[in-house]
Amino acid sequence: MQLSAIAKGVAVGAAAGTVGYFVSTASAGKTAKLKRRTVKAVHAIGAVMDSVAEFWR
């Protein structure tokens, strides 16, 4: 079992849940900005997980 794949799944799931909560409570103007920031954060988390996986090889 690959630990990095599990960690990515958990991180993406947590981010998706957080975004879902904030989008449901945010105003219309803030929703688009929040979505853009979330996509950037998910990409950054993926890059960090890839770096950590490469470090342990």
N, C-alpha and C positions, 0 to 999 in steps of 0.2 A: 504494500500500500504506500502511495506517495504522500508524504506529509505536506509537501508544498501545494498539491492539488486540494487537499482538505483545508489547508489554511486559506487558500484563495477562495474556496467556496464559502467558508465561514465569514471571511471579510466582505465578500460581495453580498452575502445574505444580510449581514448586519447593516451594511450601507443601504441596501434596498429597503429594509425595514425603517431605517431612520428617515430616508428620503420620503417614503410613503407617508410617514407621520407628518413631516414638515410640509409636504405638498398639500396634504389635506387640510392643514391649519393655516397655510400661507395665503396672502392676497394674490390676486391675479398678476400683478406686476412683479412680485417677488418669486413667483413660481418658475418662470423661465430662467431667471438668474440662479436660482437654487439648483435647477436641473443641470445647467452648464457647470457649476461648481462641483456637483456630484460626479459628473462624468470625468472631470479632471482628477478628482480624488480617487475614483476607482482605477483609473489608469495608473496613478502614482502608486497605489497599493499593489497593483499587479507588478509594476517595475521593482518595487521593494521585495516582493516575494520571489521574483525571478532572481534577483541579486543574492538573496539569502540562500536560495536553492543552489546557485552556482558556487557559493562559498562553501557549502557542505559537501560538494562533490570531490 
